[in-house]
Amino acid sequence: MAERGRPKEQPIVQLDKWTREFYEVPSKPELGWKMVWHYDLNKSVSGPYKTEMNYPKGHKHEKVKADKGKAYSGQPVVMVFKTSERSNAKTKMKVWNNENIDYILTAPTLPGVPDNAVILEIAVGESFIDNFKLKYSL
């Protein structure tokens, strides 16, 4: 005999883990990028804990070209480095007043810094000069 009336409500099943996929060109996914968002309520309640971006074949990222001699708002760039990897290597500090930190990080060689130097810290701002002098006893 068939049951009459309103059907019983089914309990909503709450998933703990799921993924969402987004395509640049949904009708032809092989043409554009694909983005996958991973959700896990045990790791993050507010949103995805991991995102993956898959670019199409042949995609090339633009190379960033740092401009030499263009400092950020006139702040000096401070670098603390060891002259070599040895444990007794001397710790030194170098300050650039008119250089861009992006240029310093990407330059193959820097004047006053040996090729085999180990960079300990690098920062932008005058306050770091005093901080590093106290921290490294320079």
DSSP file with accessible surface (Angstrom, degrees, kcal/mol):
  #  RESIDUE AA STRUCTURE BP1 BP2  ACC     N-H-->O    O-->H-N    N-H-->O    O-->H-N    TCO  KAPPA ALPHA  PHI   PSI    X-CA   Y-CA   Z-CA
    1    1 A M              0   0  222      0, 0.0     2,-0.1     0, 0.0     0, 0.0   0.000 360.0 360.0 360.0 133.2    0.0    0.0    0.0
    2    2 A A        -     0   0   84      1,-0.1     2,-0.3     0, 0.0     0, 0.0  -0.453 360.0-116.4 -75.6 143.0    1.4    3.4   -1.0
    3    3 A E        -     0   0  178     -2,-0.1     2,-0.3     1,-0.0    -1,-0.1  -0.570  31.7-149.7 -78.2 141.9    2.1    6.0    1.7
    4    4 A R        +     0   0  225     -2,-0.3     2,-0.1     2,-0.1    -1,-0.0  -0.702  48.5  27.8-110.1 162.2    0.1    9.1    1.4
    5    5 A G  S    S-     0   0   73     -2,-0.3    -2,-0.0     2,-0.0     0, 0.0  -0.409 103.1  -9.9  90.9-166.5    0.8   12.7    2.4
    6    6 A R  S    S-     0   0  203     -2,-0.1     3,-0.1     1,-0.1    -2,-0.1  -0.486  73.5-117.4 -71.6 133.6    4.0   14.6    2.6
    7    7 A P        -     0   0  109      0, 0.0    -1,-0.1     0, 0.0     2,-0.1  -0.328  36.1 -95.7 -70.5 153.6    7.2   12.5    2.3
    8    8 A K        -     0   0  175      1,-0.1     2,-0.3    -2,-0.0     0, 0.0  -0.376  42.7-106.7 -67.0 145.6    9.6   12.4    5.2
    9    9 A E        -     0   0  160     -3,-0.1    -1,-0.1    -2,-0.1     3,-0.0  -0.559  29.5-134.2 -75.4 135.3   12.5   14.8    5.1
   10   10 A Q        -     0   0  157     -2,-0.3     2,-0.1     1,-0.1    -1,-0.1  -0.693  26.1-108.4 -87.5 138.0   15.8   13.2    4.4
   11   11 A P        -     0   0  109      0, 0.0     2,-0.4     0, 0.0    -1,-0.1  -0.424  35.1-113.8 -65.7 140.7   18.7   14.3    6.6
   12   12 A I        -     0   0  158     -2,-0.1     2,-0.6     1,-0.0    -3,-0.0  -0.612  24.3-136.1 -77.6 129.5   21.3   16.5    4.7
   13   13 A V        -     0   0  122     -2,-0.4     2,-0.6    -3,-0.0    -1,-0.0  -0.770  14.7-153.1 -89.6 118.9   24.6   14.8    4.3
   14   14 A Q        -     0   0  132     -2,-0.6     2,-0.2     2,-0.0    -2,-0.0  -0.845  10.7-142.5 -95.8 118.8   27.4   17.2    5.1
   15   15 A L        -     0   0  102     -2,-0.6     3,-0.1     1,-0.1    26,-0.1  -0.550  10.4-161.3 -79.2 144.2   30.7   16.3    3.3
   16   16 A D  S    S+     0   0   86      1,-0.3    25,-2.4    -2,-0.2     2,-0.4   0.776  79.2  30.8 -90.8 -32.4   34.0   16.8    5.1
   17   17 A K  E     +A   40   0A 144     23,-0.2     2,-0.3    24,-0.1    -1,-0.3  -0.991  69.4 141.6-130.7 137.1   36.2   16.8    1.9
   18   18 A W  E     -A   39   0A  81     21,-1.7    21,-2.9    -2,-0.4     2,-0.3  -0.974  29.6-139.9-162.5 165.5   35.4   17.9   -1.6
   19   19 A T  E     -A   38   0A  75     -2,-0.3     2,-0.4    19,-0.2    19,-0.2  -0.941   5.2-154.3-130.0 154.1   36.9   19.6   -4.6
   20   20 A R  E     -A   37   0A 122     17,-2.1    17,-3.0    -2,-0.3     2,-0.4  -0.996  10.3-154.6-127.3 136.6   35.6   22.2   -7.1
   21   21 A E  E     -A   36   0A  97     -2,-0.4     2,-0.4    15,-0.2    15,-0.2  -0.924   7.9-170.8-115.2 135.5   37.0   22.5  -10.7
   22   22 A F  E     -A   35   0A  64     13,-2.9    13,-2.9    -2,-0.4     2,-0.4  -0.977   4.1-162.0-124.9 139.2   36.9   25.7  -12.7
   23   23 A Y  E     -A   34   0A  74     -2,-0.4    11,-0.2    11,-0.2     4,-0.1  -0.930  22.0-142.0-120.9 144.0   37.8   26.0  -16.4
   24   24 A E  S    S+     0   0  102      9,-2.0    -1,-0.1    -2,-0.4    10,-0.1   0.910 107.1  27.0 -66.8 -42.3   38.7   29.1  -18.4
   25   25 A V  S >  S-     0   0   46      8,-0.3     3,-0.7     3,-0.2    -1,-0.3  -0.858  75.4-174.0-120.3  93.1   36.8   27.7  -21.4
   26   26 A P  T 3  S+     0   0  101      0, 0.0    -1,-0.1     0, 0.0    -2,-0.1   0.845  82.9  53.4 -60.9 -32.6   34.2   25.3  -20.0
   27   27 A S  T 3  S+     0   0  105      1,-0.3    -2,-0.0     2,-0.1     0, 0.0   0.827 124.6  24.8 -73.9 -28.1   33.0   24.0  -23.4
   28   28 A K    X>  +     0   0  113     -3,-0.7     3,-1.8     1,-0.1     4,-0.6  -0.734  69.6 179.8-134.5  84.8   36.6   23.0  -24.4
   29   29 A P  T 34 S+     0   0   50      0, 0.0     3,-0.4     0, 0.0    -5,-0.2   0.765  76.3  66.4 -60.9 -24.8   38.7   22.4  -21.2
   30   30 A E  T 34 S+     0   0  142      1,-0.2    27,-0.3    -7,-0.1     4,-0.1   0.680  93.5  62.1 -73.3 -12.0   41.9   21.6  -23.1
   31   31 A L  T <4 S+     0   0  104     -3,-1.8    -1,-0.2    -6,-0.3     2,-0.1   0.841 108.2  23.2 -82.9 -34.6   42.1   25.2  -24.5
   32   32 A G  S  < S-     0   0    8     -4,-0.6    25,-0.1    -3,-0.4     2,-0.0  -0.459  93.9 -60.4-122.1-167.2   42.6   27.2  -21.3
   33   33 A W        -     0   0   68     -2,-0.1    -9,-2.0    22,-0.1     2,-0.4  -0.301  38.6-146.2 -76.1 161.9   43.7   26.9  -17.7
   34   34 A K  E     -AB  23  54A  60     20,-2.7    20,-3.3   -11,-0.2     2,-0.4  -0.997   9.2-164.8-130.5 132.2   42.1   24.7  -15.1
   35   35 A M  E     -AB  22  53A  46    -13,-2.9   -13,-2.9    -2,-0.4     2,-0.5  -0.978   0.9-166.1-121.4 131.6   41.8   25.6  -11.4
   36   36 A V  E     -AB  21  52A   8     16,-2.4    16,-2.7    -2,-0.4     2,-0.5  -0.976   3.6-160.7-119.8 125.0   41.0   23.0   -8.6
   37   37 A W  E     -AB  20  51A  73    -17,-3.0   -17,-2.1    -2,-0.5     2,-0.5  -0.920   7.8-154.1-105.9 127.9   40.0   24.1   -5.2
   38   38 A H  E     -AB  19  50A  31     12,-2.9    11,-1.9    -2,-0.5    12,-1.2  -0.888  10.1-168.2-105.8 126.7   40.4   21.6   -2.3
   39   39 A Y  E     +A   18   0A  32    -21,-2.9   -21,-1.7    -2,-0.5     2,-0.3  -0.907  13.7 167.7-114.0 141.2   38.1   21.9    0.7
   40   40 A D  E >>  -A   17   0A   6      4,-0.4     4,-2.7     7,-0.4     3,-1.0  -0.875  23.0-156.9-151.4 114.6   38.5   20.0    4.0
   41   41 A L  T 34 S+     0   0   50    -25,-2.4   -24,-0.1    -2,-0.3    -1,-0.1   0.741  95.0  59.9 -67.3 -21.2   36.5   21.1    7.0
   42   42 A N  T 34 S+     0   0  126    -26,-0.3    -1,-0.3     1,-0.1     3,-0.1   0.772 115.3  33.8 -75.2 -25.2   39.0   19.5    9.4
   43   43 A K  T <4 S+     0   0  136     -3,-1.0     2,-0.3     1,-0.3    -2,-0.2   0.822 134.2   5.7 -96.3 -41.6   41.8   21.8    8.0
   44   44 A S     <  -     0   0   31     -4,-2.7    -4,-0.4     1,-0.1    -1,-0.3  -0.944  46.9-175.6-150.0 127.1   39.9   25.0    7.3
   45   45 A V  S    S+     0   0  125     -2,-0.3    -1,-0.1     1,-0.1    -4,-0.1   0.759  84.6  57.7 -90.3 -26.4   36.3   26.0    7.9
   46   46 A S  S    S-     0   0  122      1,-0.1    -1,-0.1    -5,-0.0    -5,-0.1   0.579 118.3 -43.3 -87.6 -10.4   36.4   29.4    6.2
   47   47 A G  S    S-     0   0   17     -7,-0.1    -7,-0.4    -3,-0.0    -1,-0.1  -0.992  87.5 -23.5 172.9-166.9   37.5   28.3    2.7
   48   48 A P        -     0   0   47      0, 0.0    -9,-0.2     0, 0.0     3,-0.1  -0.382  37.8-156.7 -69.3 144.9   39.7   26.1    0.5
   49   49 A Y  S    S+     0   0   90    -11,-1.9     2,-0.3     1,-0.3   -10,-0.1   0.632  78.9  22.2 -93.7 -14.8   43.0   24.9    2.1
   50   50 A K  E     -B   38   0A  93    -12,-1.2   -12,-2.9     2,-0.0     2,-0.4  -0.993  61.0-167.1-152.2 140.8   44.7   24.4   -1.2
   51   51 A T  E     -B   37   0A  85     -2,-0.3     2,-0.4   -14,-0.2   -14,-0.2  -0.993   7.5-158.7-127.9 140.5   44.3   25.6   -4.8
   52   52 A E  E     -B   36   0A  73    -16,-2.7   -16,-2.4    -2,-0.4     2,-0.5  -0.964   1.1-162.4-118.2 135.0   45.9   24.2   -7.9
   53   53 A M  E     -B   35   0A  70     -2,-0.4     2,-0.6   -18,-0.2   -18,-0.2  -0.970   5.4-171.6-118.8 116.5   46.4   26.1  -11.1
   54   54 A N  E     -B   34   0A  73    -20,-3.3   -20,-2.7    -2,-0.5    -2,-0.0  -0.942  10.5-155.3-110.5 118.8   47.1   24.1  -14.3
   55   55 A Y        -     0   0  106     -2,-0.6     3,-0.1   -22,-0.2   -22,-0.1  -0.538  25.6 -97.7 -90.1 157.3   48.0   26.2  -17.3
   56   56 A P    >   -     0   0   38      0, 0.0     3,-1.7     0, 0.0    -1,-0.1  -0.242  53.4 -79.5 -69.0 162.6   47.5   25.0  -20.9
   57   57 A K  T 3  S+     0   0  216    -27,-0.3     3,-0.1     1,-0.2     0, 0.0  -0.350 117.4  23.3 -62.4 138.4   50.4   23.5  -22.9
   58   58 A G  T 3  S+     0   0   74      1,-0.3     2,-0.3    -3,-0.1    -1,-0.2   0.446  84.0 145.5  86.3   0.9   52.8   26.1  -24.2
   59   59 A H    <   -     0   0   92     -3,-1.7     2,-0.4    -4,-0.0    -1,-0.3  -0.540  29.7-164.4 -74.8 132.6   51.9   28.8  -21.7
   60   60 A K        -     0   0  179     -2,-0.3     2,-0.2    -3,-0.1     3,-0.0  -0.971  13.2-132.9-121.1 131.8   54.9   31.0  -20.7
   61   61 A H        -     0   0  123     -2,-0.4     2,-0.2     1,-0.1     0, 0.0  -0.518  30.2-104.7 -78.4 149.2   54.9   33.2  -17.7
   62   62 A E        -     0   0  186     -2,-0.2     2,-0.4     1,-0.1    -1,-0.1  -0.494  33.0-125.1 -72.6 138.6   56.1   36.8  -18.0
   63   63 A K        -     0   0  204     -2,-0.2     2,-0.5    -3,-0.0    -1,-0.1  -0.685  20.0-127.2 -85.2 137.3   59.6   37.4  -16.6
   64   64 A V        -     0   0  134     -2,-0.4     2,-0.7     1,-0.0    -1,-0.0  -0.717  18.5-158.0 -86.8 125.9   59.8   40.2  -14.1
   65   65 A K        -     0   0  178     -2,-0.5     2,-0.3     2,-0.0    38,-0.1  -0.910   9.0-148.7-106.5 110.4   62.5   42.7  -14.9
   66   66 A A        -     0   0   15     -2,-0.7     2,-0.4    36,-0.2    34,-0.0  -0.643  16.8-125.8 -80.3 133.8   63.6   44.7  -11.8
   67   67 A D    >   -     0   0   79     -2,-0.3     3,-0.8     3,-0.1    33,-0.4  -0.641  19.5-131.9 -82.0 132.0   64.7   48.2  -12.5
   68   68 A K  T 3  S+     0   0  139     -2,-0.4    31,-0.1     1,-0.2     3,-0.1  -0.636  85.7  17.3 -83.4 137.2   68.1   49.2  -11.3
   69   69 A G  T 3  S+     0   0   42     -2,-0.3     2,-0.7     1,-0.1    -1,-0.2   0.554  90.2 114.7  85.1   7.7   68.4   52.4   -9.4
   70   70 A K    <   -     0   0  130     -3,-0.8    -1,-0.1     3,-0.0    -3,-0.1  -0.852  48.7-166.4-113.3  97.7   64.7   52.9   -8.5
   71   71 A A        -     0   0   32     -2,-0.7     2,-0.8    29,-0.1     3,-0.2  -0.436  29.1-104.1 -81.8 155.4   64.3   52.6   -4.8
   72   72 A Y  S >  S-     0   0  106     27,-0.4     3,-2.3     3,-0.3    -1,-0.1  -0.712  91.5 -34.1 -80.2 110.8   61.0   52.1   -3.0
   73   73 A S  T 3  S-     0   0  107     -2,-0.8    -1,-0.2     1,-0.3    -3,-0.0   0.770 110.1 -67.3  48.4  32.6   60.1   55.5   -1.5
   74   74 A G  T 3  S+     0   0   54     -3,-0.2    -1,-0.3     1,-0.2    -2,-0.1   0.625  93.3 144.7  72.7  11.7   63.8   56.3   -0.8
   75   75 A Q    <   -     0   0   72     -3,-2.3    -3,-0.3     1,-0.1    -1,-0.2  -0.641  49.3-118.7 -84.6 140.1   64.2   53.6    1.9
   76   76 A P        -     0   0    3      0, 0.0    49,-2.8     0, 0.0     2,-0.5  -0.417  16.7-129.9 -76.1 152.9   67.6   51.9    2.0
   77   77 A V  E     -CD  96 124B   2     19,-3.0    19,-2.7    47,-0.2     2,-0.5  -0.905  23.3-160.1-102.1 127.1   68.0   48.1    1.4
   78   78 A V  E     -CD  95 123B   0     45,-3.1    45,-2.4    -2,-0.5     2,-0.4  -0.934   8.5-174.7-114.9 128.3   70.0   46.4    4.2
   79   79 A M  E     -CD  94 122B   1     15,-2.9    15,-2.9    -2,-0.5     2,-0.5  -0.984   9.3-164.0-124.6 132.7   71.6   43.0    3.7
   80   80 A V  E     +CD  93 121B   0     41,-2.9    40,-2.5    -2,-0.4    41,-1.7  -0.967  25.0 163.0-111.8 128.6   73.4   40.9    6.3
   81   81 A F  E     -CD  92 119B   4     11,-2.6    11,-3.1    -2,-0.5     2,-0.4  -0.953  37.5-125.0-143.2 159.0   75.6   38.2    4.9
   82   82 A K  E     -CD  91 118B  57     36,-2.5    36,-2.3    -2,-0.3     9,-0.2  -0.863  26.5-129.2-100.6 143.5   78.4   35.8    5.8
   83   83 A T  S    S-     0   0   32      7,-2.0     2,-0.3    -2,-0.4    33,-0.2   0.734  84.0  -7.8 -69.1 -21.6   81.5   35.9    3.6
   84   84 A S  S    S-     0   0   23      2,-0.2    34,-0.2     6,-0.2     5,-0.1  -0.923  77.5 -92.9-156.8-176.7   81.4   32.1    3.1
   85   85 A E  S    S+     0   0  174     -2,-0.3    32,-0.1    32,-0.1    -2,-0.0   0.511  83.6 114.6 -84.4  -4.4   79.8   28.9    4.3
   86   86 A R  S >  S-     0   0  178      1,-0.1     3,-1.3     2,-0.1    -2,-0.2  -0.285  74.6-123.9 -66.6 153.5   82.5   28.3    7.0
   87   87 A S  T 3  S+     0   0  118      1,-0.3    -1,-0.1     3,-0.0    -2,-0.0   0.804 111.5  47.8 -70.3 -27.6   81.4   28.4   10.6
   88   88 A N  T 3  S+     0   0  128      2,-0.0    -1,-0.3     0, 0.0    -2,-0.1   0.200  82.9 135.6 -98.2  19.2   84.1   31.1   11.4
   89   89 A A    <   -     0   0   12     -3,-1.3     2,-0.2    -5,-0.1    -4,-0.0  -0.325  62.0-105.0 -67.7 146.4   83.2   33.3    8.4
   90   90 A K        -     0   0  143     -8,-0.1    -7,-2.0     1,-0.0     2,-0.5  -0.510  26.8-134.8 -75.1 137.2   82.9   37.0    9.1
   91   91 A T  E     +C   82   0B  34     -2,-0.2     2,-0.3    -9,-0.2    -9,-0.2  -0.812  31.0 177.8 -92.8 128.8   79.4   38.5    9.2
   92   92 A K  E     -C   81   0B  96    -11,-3.1   -11,-2.6    -2,-0.5     2,-0.4  -0.865  21.5-141.0-130.2 162.7   79.0   41.8    7.3
   93   93 A M  E     -C   80   0B  48     -2,-0.3     2,-0.4   -13,-0.2   -13,-0.2  -0.986  11.7-167.6-127.0 136.1   76.3   44.3    6.5
   94   94 A K  E     -C   79   0B  66    -15,-2.9   -15,-2.9    -2,-0.4     2,-0.4  -0.980   4.3-162.4-124.2 135.2   75.8   46.1    3.2
   95   95 A V  E     -C   78   0B  52     -2,-0.4     2,-0.5   -17,-0.2   -17,-0.2  -0.971   3.6-167.7-121.8 127.8   73.4   49.0    2.7
   96   96 A W  E     -C   77   0B  27    -19,-2.7   -19,-3.0    -2,-0.4     3,-0.3  -0.970   3.4-175.1-112.1 126.5   72.1   50.3   -0.6
   97   97 A N  S    S+     0   0  101     -2,-0.5    -1,-0.1   -21,-0.2   -26,-0.1   0.781  81.8  31.8 -91.1 -29.5   70.4   53.7   -0.6
   98   98 A N  S    S+     0   0  119    -21,-0.1     2,-0.3   -28,-0.1    -1,-0.2  -0.143  95.8 103.6-123.5  40.1   69.2   53.9   -4.2
   99   99 A E        -     0   0   32     -3,-0.3   -27,-0.4   -24,-0.2     2,-0.4  -0.912  66.3-120.9-124.4 153.2   68.5   50.3   -5.2
  100  100 A N     >  -     0   0   13    -33,-0.4     4,-2.0    -2,-0.3     3,-0.3  -0.700  18.6-136.6 -87.0 134.5   65.4   48.3   -5.6
  101  101 A I  H  > S+     0   0   29     -2,-0.4     4,-2.4     1,-0.2     5,-0.2   0.867 105.3  57.4 -63.4 -32.1   65.2   45.2   -3.4
  102  102 A D  H  > S+     0   0   67      1,-0.2     4,-1.5     2,-0.2    -1,-0.2   0.898 106.5  48.8 -65.2 -37.9   63.9   43.1   -6.4
  103  103 A Y  H  > S+     0   0   57    -36,-0.3     4,-1.7    -3,-0.3    -2,-0.2   0.922 111.0  50.1 -66.2 -42.2   67.0   44.0   -8.4
  104  104 A I  H  < S+     0   0    5     -4,-2.0    -2,-0.2     1,-0.2    -1,-0.2   0.907 111.5  48.1 -64.3 -40.5   69.3   43.1   -5.5
  105  105 A L  H  < S+     0   0   98     -4,-2.4    -1,-0.2     1,-0.2    -2,-0.2   0.814 119.7  37.6 -71.1 -28.6   67.6   39.7   -5.0
  106  106 A T  H  < S+     0   0   98     -4,-1.5    -1,-0.2    -5,-0.2    -2,-0.2   0.562  88.0 110.3-101.1  -8.8   67.8   38.9   -8.7
  107  107 A A     <  -     0   0   16     -4,-1.7     3,-0.1     1,-0.1    -4,-0.0  -0.426  63.1-142.1 -69.1 137.4   71.2   40.3   -9.6
  108  108 A P  S    S+     0   0  128      0, 0.0     2,-0.3     0, 0.0    -1,-0.1   0.893  84.6  14.4 -67.7 -39.1   73.8   37.7  -10.4
  109  109 A T        -     0   0   85     -3,-0.0     6,-0.1     2,-0.0    -3,-0.0  -0.987  67.2-159.0-135.4 149.4   76.6   39.6   -8.7
  110  110 A L  B >   -E  113   0C  24      3,-0.5     3,-1.7    -2,-0.3     2,-0.2  -0.979  29.2-109.0-127.0 139.0   76.6   42.6   -6.3
  111  111 A P  T 3  S+     0   0   97      0, 0.0    -2,-0.0     0, 0.0     0, 0.0  -0.466 105.2  16.3 -67.7 132.7   79.5   45.0   -5.7
  112  112 A G  T 3  S+     0   0   63     -2,-0.2     0, 0.0     1,-0.2     0, 0.0   0.397 106.4  96.7  88.1  -3.6   80.9   44.4   -2.2
  113  113 A V  B <  S-E  110   0C  18     -3,-1.7    -3,-0.5     4,-0.0    -1,-0.2  -0.976  73.9-127.9-120.7 120.5   79.3   41.0   -1.8
  114  114 A P    >   -     0   0   51      0, 0.0     3,-1.4     0, 0.0    -4,-0.0  -0.236  19.4-118.7 -63.6 157.0   81.4   37.9   -2.6
  115  115 A D  T 3  S+     0   0  140      1,-0.3   -31,-0.1    -6,-0.1   -32,-0.0   0.826 114.3  48.2 -65.3 -32.3   80.0   35.3   -5.0
  116  116 A N  T 3  S+     0   0   99    -33,-0.2    -1,-0.3     2,-0.1   -31,-0.1   0.205  84.7 132.9 -95.6  19.4   80.1   32.6   -2.3
  117  117 A A    <   -     0   0   22     -3,-1.4     2,-0.6   -33,-0.1   -34,-0.2  -0.353  52.3-137.3 -70.6 148.2   78.4   34.8    0.4
  118  118 A V  E     -D   82   0B  51    -36,-2.3   -36,-2.5   -34,-0.2     2,-0.5  -0.935  16.3-138.3-107.7 115.4   75.5   33.4    2.4
  119  119 A I  E     +D   81   0B  85     -2,-0.6   -38,-0.3   -38,-0.2     3,-0.1  -0.623  24.1 176.7 -77.8 122.1   72.7   35.9    2.8
  120  120 A L  E     -     0   0B  62    -40,-2.5     2,-0.3    -2,-0.5   -39,-0.2   0.889  64.6  -8.0 -89.1 -49.5   71.3   35.8    6.3
  121  121 A E  E     -D   80   0B  54    -41,-1.7   -41,-2.9     2,-0.0    -1,-0.4  -0.994  53.4-171.2-148.9 152.1   68.7   38.6    6.2
  122  122 A I  E     +D   79   0B  46     -2,-0.3     2,-0.3   -43,-0.2   -43,-0.2  -0.991  18.4 160.0-144.6 137.7   67.6   41.3    3.8
  123  123 A A  E     -D   78   0B  13    -45,-2.4   -45,-3.1    -2,-0.3     2,-0.5  -0.972  34.5-121.9-153.3 164.3   65.2   44.1    4.6
  124  124 A V  E     +D   77   0B  50     -2,-0.3   -47,-0.2   -47,-0.2     2,-0.1  -0.962  66.9  59.9-115.9 123.2   64.0   47.6    3.5
  125  125 A G  S >  S-     0   0    6    -49,-2.8     3,-0.6    -2,-0.5     4,-0.4  -0.372  76.2-105.4 136.8 148.7   64.1   50.5    5.9
  126  126 A E  T >> S+     0   0  128      1,-0.2     3,-1.2     2,-0.2     4,-0.8   0.804 111.2  66.3 -69.9 -30.2   66.5   52.5    8.1
  127  127 A S  H 3> S+     0   0   72      1,-0.3     4,-1.9     2,-0.2    -1,-0.2   0.804  91.7  63.7 -64.6 -25.6   65.3   50.9   11.3
  128  128 A F  H <> S+     0   0   69     -3,-0.6     4,-2.7     1,-0.2     5,-0.3   0.757  90.5  66.2 -71.3 -22.6   66.8   47.6   10.2
  129  129 A I  H <> S+     0   0   35     -3,-1.2     4,-1.8    -4,-0.4    -1,-0.2   0.965 108.3  37.9 -61.4 -49.9   70.3   49.0   10.2
  130  130 A D  H  X S+     0   0  102     -4,-0.8     4,-2.1     2,-0.2     5,-0.2   0.896 115.7  53.8 -68.1 -40.0   70.3   49.5   13.9
  131  131 A N  H  X S+     0   0   85     -4,-1.9     4,-2.5     1,-0.2    -2,-0.2   0.926 111.5  44.5 -60.5 -45.5   68.4   46.2   14.5
  132  132 A F  H  X S+     0   0    6     -4,-2.7     4,-2.5     2,-0.2     6,-0.3   0.839 109.2  56.6 -70.9 -32.4   70.9   44.2   12.5
  133  133 A K  H  X>S+     0   0   94     -4,-1.8     5,-1.5    -5,-0.3     4,-0.6   0.916 113.6  40.6 -63.9 -40.6   73.9   45.9   14.2
  134  134 A L  H  <5S+     0   0  145     -4,-2.1     3,-0.3     3,-0.2    -2,-0.2   0.917 116.9  48.4 -71.6 -42.9   72.5   44.9   17.6
  135  135 A K  H  <5S+     0   0  133     -4,-2.5    -2,-0.2     1,-0.2    -3,-0.2   0.897 124.5  28.3 -67.0 -41.6   71.5   41.4   16.5
  136  136 A Y  H  <5S-     0   0   59     -4,-2.5    -1,-0.2    -5,-0.2    -2,-0.2   0.302 104.5-120.0-104.7   6.6   74.8   40.4   14.8
  137  137 A S  T  <5       0   0  110     -4,-0.6    -3,-0.2    -3,-0.3    -4,-0.1   0.943 360.0 360.0  54.8  53.8   77.1   42.7   16.9
  138  138 A L      <       0   0   81     -5,-1.5    -1,-0.2    -6,-0.3   -46,-0.1  -0.667 360.0 360.0 -97.7 360.0   78.3   44.6   13.8
